[in-house]
Amino acid sequence: MQRLVAGQEGQVLAAVVRKAKLSLASPEDLEVAVAGTKGYSAAEIEAVVLAAANFAAWDGRDAVGRR
């Protein structure tokens, strides 16, 4: 599995959020997610974002974000 070059996590996260047509609770949530995914591959980042979207849906929330 190929790891991302430092700084690419944000680009991958933004692309996954756009691709999945997710709403973020606030713009800062993307920055927090970037900080928490240092060293992850693109596939791992996508899995984390999609899991967060599932948890948000299960909780009845319209947007993905911190509680």
C-alpha positions as CSV (number, residue, x, y, z in Angstrom):
1,M,0.0,0.0,0.0
2,Q,1.5,3.3,-1.1
3,R,1.6,6.0,1.6
4,L,0.9,9.6,0.7
5,V,3.5,12.3,0.6
6,A,3.1,14.7,3.6
7,G,0.5,17.3,2.8
8,Q,-1.5,15.2,0.4
9,E,-3.9,14.0,3.1
10,G,-5.9,17.2,2.8
11,Q,-6.2,16.9,-1.0
12,V,-7.4,13.3,-0.7
13,L,-9.9,14.1,2.1
14,A,-11.4,17.0,0.1
15,A,-11.7,14.8,-3.0
16,V,-13.4,12.0,-1.0
17,V,-15.8,14.5,0.6
18,R,-16.7,15.9,-2.9
19,K,-16.9,12.4,-4.4
20,A,-19.3,11.1,-1.7
21,K,-21.2,14.4,-1.8
22,L,-20.9,14.8,2.0
23,S,-21.7,17.9,4.0
24,L,-19.3,18.9,6.7
25,A,-20.6,20.4,10.0
26,S,-17.8,23.1,9.7
27,P,-14.7,23.7,7.6
28,E,-12.5,23.1,10.6
29,D,-13.6,19.5,10.7
30,L,-11.6,18.8,7.5
31,E,-8.5,20.3,9.1
32,V,-9.0,18.1,12.2
33,A,-9.4,15.1,9.9
34,V,-6.2,15.9,8.1
35,A,-4.3,16.1,11.3
36,G,-5.6,12.7,12.3
37,T,-4.7,10.9,9.1
38,K,-1.0,11.7,8.7
39,G,0.7,8.7,7.1
40,Y,-2.6,7.1,5.9
41,S,-3.0,5.8,2.3
42,A,-5.7,7.2,0.1
43,A,-7.8,4.0,0.6
44,E,-7.5,4.3,4.4
45,I,-8.6,8.0,4.3
46,E,-11.5,7.1,2.1
47,A,-12.5,4.3,4.5
48,V,-12.3,6.7,7.5
49,V,-14.5,9.3,5.8
50,L,-17.1,6.9,4.7
51,A,-17.3,5.3,8.2
52,A,-17.8,8.8,9.6
53,A,-20.6,9.4,7.1
54,N,-22.2,6.2,8.2
55,F,-22.0,7.1,11.8
56,A,-23.5,10.5,11.1
57,A,-26.4,8.9,9.2
58,W,-27.0,6.4,12.0
59,D,-27.1,9.3,14.5
60,G,-29.6,11.1,12.2
61,R,-27.2,14.0,11.5
62,D,-27.2,15.7,8.1
63,A,-23.4,16.6,8.2
64,V,-20.2,14.8,9.1
65,G,-18.2,16.4,11.9
66,R,-17.1,16.3,15.4
67,R,-19.7,16.0,18.1
